């Protein structure tokens, strides 16, 4: 279990062991605010979200201190759920893939792709069709009794205006030109990964095709900690097992979200049904 604790900026600063190196990882989020991640001298991990919030993970990765400038703001809460907690999961030994994901009868299906490809829009359409939301932007995976499993990442969606229409969802507010919503019945238990789908928009008709099961295909979407050492081998071994046990697909074309969802369902469910028939 991870304990979340709200504290003041002064309390967080007092708990921070100090920077282990002069450098930190830096990246701009979609809202234009910079996210920083820095290791502490004692192995703690400090996150900065511009001037809006700081978060501190203790060396045991058991407690996360949160110090928002405005506790009522939705922005720091969204960053906590979509950016900070996945990195915490990595610090606790799991891996994370930049992908939206839903749970289907065949298992968890992850949708990876370039920024702006429409991962969240496709995931929302799949939720409309009865599949449970596993994660909107980042999928946390790890080893379980059933092989490589995906862990639920929460009920929150970041969607284009109007993207929550037809969903059993509550709109919490608007952030950076997008709406932030929470769905009513997300997936709640870890489950095996049935497929990873690379979403590539193009001008042609919608098409789903199988890809060779190589973890290198997923490398651009793998997330990690700054300045980490010695994890590449174990990380690629886990993703190799993932694509061997499940399927790696490419979904391409100019079609609408319903058309893409239909093609994805057919590509994932048909092999699953065939496997059931063979066992019988």
N, C-alpha and C positions, 0 to 999 in steps of 0.2 A: 504494500500500500504506500501511496505517496501522500504525505501530509501537506496541505496548502495552508499558508498562514499569511494574513494581511498584516503588514507592518508599516511604520513610517520610513521615510527615506533615511533618517538618522539611524534608526534601528538596523536597517539593512546594511548601511555603511559600516556600522560597528561590528556586524557579523562577518563582513567580507575580510578574507585573509590577506588581501593585497595581490596585485598582479604578479603572476609568475614570470611573465615576459613583457617587454614594452609594447608588443603588437597584439592586435585582436582581430578576429574575423569581422568583416563589415559587408553589409549588403542592403540595398534599398528595397523596401517592400512596395507592393502595388500602390499604396497610398502616398508614396514618396518619402516616408519616414525611414530613417536608417535603423537597422537592427545590428547590434554588436554582440559578440560572444567572446568571453575572455576567461581563461583558466586562472584560478587563484593559486597561491603558494601552497595551500594545504589540500589542493585537489578539488576545491569548490568551483562552481561555474557561475559566472556573472553574465546576465543578459541585460542589454540596454535597448529600450525602444524610444529613440529620440529623447525628448524631454518629458515624454508621457508616462513612462514606467520603467522600473528596473525589477529584475527577478534574480534571486540567488538560490542555487541548488547546493545543498550541503555536500561534503565529501562522500558521504555514504549514499547519496542519491535517494534519500528517504524523506527530505523536507524541502519544500520550495517556498521561499519568502517572496511575497509580491508587494511592491511599493509603488502604487499608481499615483500620479500627480492629482488626478481626479477620479476617485473611486467609482463615481457614477457613469463614467465614460464607457461606451461600448468598445472603443478601439483597443484599449489595453487588454480587455477580456478576449477579443477575437485573436489578438496576437498570442496571448497565453495559450489558447486552445489550438490554434493552427500552426504556430511556429515554435513556441517554447516547449510545450509538452512532448511533441515528437522528438526534440533533441534530448529531453530528459529520458525518453524511452531508449534512445541510443546509448546514453550514458549508463543505463541500467542493463545493457547487454543485448537489446533488440536491434533491429535494423529498420530503416524507413525508406519508403519509395515515394517520390513526388507523383502522386496519382490519386484520383477519386476512386471510390470502390463501393460496391453494393453486394449484398448477399442474395444469391439466386438459389433455386433448388439444387443446382449442380455444385454449388460452393461459392466462395467469394470471387467476384470478377473485378479486377482493377483496371482502370482506364488511365493510361499515361499518355503524355503528349506535350508539345511545346506550349508555352504560355499563350493563352488566347485561342487554343484549338477548340475549346468547348467541352472540356472534361466535366465541369460541374453541370453544364446544361444537359449533357448526355446522362450523367448520373441522376439528375432530377427527373428526367424522362423515365429512366428505369425505375425510380421510386414510385412514380405515378402508375407504373405497370405492375406494382405489387411487390417489388424487391426492397429489402431493408437497407437503409443507408449504413455503411460501415465507416466511411470517412469522405470528406469533401475535397481535401487538397493533399493530404499526406496519409499514406497507409503504413502502419507499423506492423512488421512481420517478425516472426521468430520460430524457433523449433518447439513443437508440441508432441503429444502422444500420437497424433495423426499426421506427423510430418511437419511441413512448413505451414503455419497457420497465420491468419490475419487477426489482429486485435481491434475491437471496435474503437473508433476514434471520436465518438460523440455524435450528437444529433444536429449539429449546426451546418448550415449551407451559406455560402456567399454567392449570390446569383445576380444576373442582370435584372433591371426593373421589369416586373411582370413575370419573372422566372419562377415564382412560387405559386402562380395561378394553377389551380387544380391539384395542389399538394395539400396533404393534411399537415399544415405547417403554420406556425405563428411568426409573423414578421416582427423582429425586434427593433429594427431601425435601418437607417441608410448610412453606409460608410464608403467614402471614396467613389461615389457614383454607383455603388452596388447595394443591394439589400442584404441584410443578414437575417436569416430565418432559422427556426428550430423545428424539425419535423417531429411528428407525434410518436411514431413507432420505429426507431432505428434498430439496427442489429445490436444485440446485447451480449453475445457470447463469441469467443474465438472460434474460427472455423477454417478448414483447409482452403487454400487458394486454388480455384479451378482454372483460372486463366488470367493472363495479363494481356491487355489489348492496347496496342499502340494506335492512337487516334491521329490520323494524318488527313487533314482536309485538302480537297483538290477539286478539279473541275469535272471529273468523270462521274459515272454512276457509283452508287454505294456498293462497296465490295468488301467482304471479309475473307482473308486468306491466312493460312497457317504459315508460321515462320520457323526456321530451325531453332531448336531449344538451346540457345546460347545465352549465358548470363551477360556477355559483352553487349548485347542489344539493349540491356536495361541500364548499363553503366551511366548514361547521361541523366538518368532519373534517380540514381542512388544518392541518398543523403548521408552525411557523416558529421563528425565533430571536427572543429578546427584543431590542427596540430596533433591529430591522433596518429599513433604508430602501431603497426603490428596487426591491424584488423582487416587489411585488404584480403588476405587469404581466406579467413573465415567468412568474410562478407560474400565473396564470390562463390564459395562453397555452398552457402545457404541459398543464394539465388540460382545456382546450378541445380540444386535439388528442387527448387520451386518450379523452374521451367521444365524439368524432367517429369515431375509428378503432375503438373497441370498442362496448360497449353499456352503458347505464345502466338498471338494473332496480330495482324494489321487490319485496321478498319479505316477505309479511305472513301473519299467521294464528297460530293457537294450536297448531299441530301439533307433533309430536315432532321431534327432530333428524333422524331418518331421513326423515320426510315432507318436511321443509324441504330436505334434501339432494337428494331425488328431484326435487322441483319446480325447484330451482336447476339441476340437471344438465340437465333437459329444456329449460329456458328458454335455457341457454347453448349446449348441443350442437345443438339443432335448427337454429338459424340457421347454425351452422358447417357442418353437414352439407349444408344447402341451398346454401351458397356453393360447397362442393366440387363438388356436382352441376352447378351453373351453369358452372363452369370446364371440366368435362369435356364 
